Amino acid sequence: MAGPREHGGTWKATMGERTSGTGDDEEWKARGVFLRVFVTHIFAGFVWLLFYVGEHAPK
């Protein structure tokens, strides 16, 4: 069985169907960037919260 690259298309992760490489690829890339930025900001907020709580802890 030939892979998707040999036929010039890509595979959709959710449906398992081939696309021609048009706007769907850009949509997945944009979604991935959004997810990466969102997760990074959540992690940064958690680290900030740890510093904030540590600074205000009774000593």
C-alpha positions in Angstrom: 0.0 0.0 0.0 1.4 3.4 -1.0 1.6 6.2 1.5 -0.1 9.6 1.1 3.1 11.4 0.1 3.5 9.1 -3.0 0.2 10.3 -4.3 0.6 13.9 -3.5 -2.1 14.2 -0.9 -2.2 14.1 2.9 -4.3 12.2 5.4 -6.8 13.9 7.6 -6.3 12.8 11.2 -9.9 12.6 12.2 -11.6 11.1 9.1 -8.8 9.1 7.6 -9.6 10.5 4.1 -7.2 12.0 1.7 -7.1 15.7 0.9 -5.4 17.5 -1.9 -3.4 19.7 0.4 -5.5 22.9 0.1 -6.9 24.9 2.9 -7.3 22.0 5.3 -3.5 21.9 6.0 -3.5 25.6 6.9 -6.5 25.1 9.2 -4.7 22.2 11.0 -1.5 24.3 11.3 -3.4 27.3 12.7 -5.2 25.0 15.2 -1.8 23.5 16.3 -0.3 27.0 16.8 -3.3 28.1 18.8 -3.0 25.0 21.0 0.7 25.5 21.5 0.3 29.1 22.5 -2.7 28.3 24.8 -0.8 25.5 26.6 2.3 27.7 26.9 0.3 30.5 28.5 -1.4 28.1 30.9 2.0 26.8 32.0 3.4 30.3 32.4 0.4 31.3 34.5 0.9 28.2 36.7 4.6 29.1 37.2 3.6 32.7 38.0 1.1 31.5 40.5 3.7 29.3 42.2 6.0 32.4 42.6 3.1 34.5 43.8 2.0 32.0 46.5 5.6 31.4 47.5 6.2 35.2 47.9 3.1 35.6 50.1 3.6 32.5 52.2 4.2 33.0 55.9 7.8 32.8 56.8 
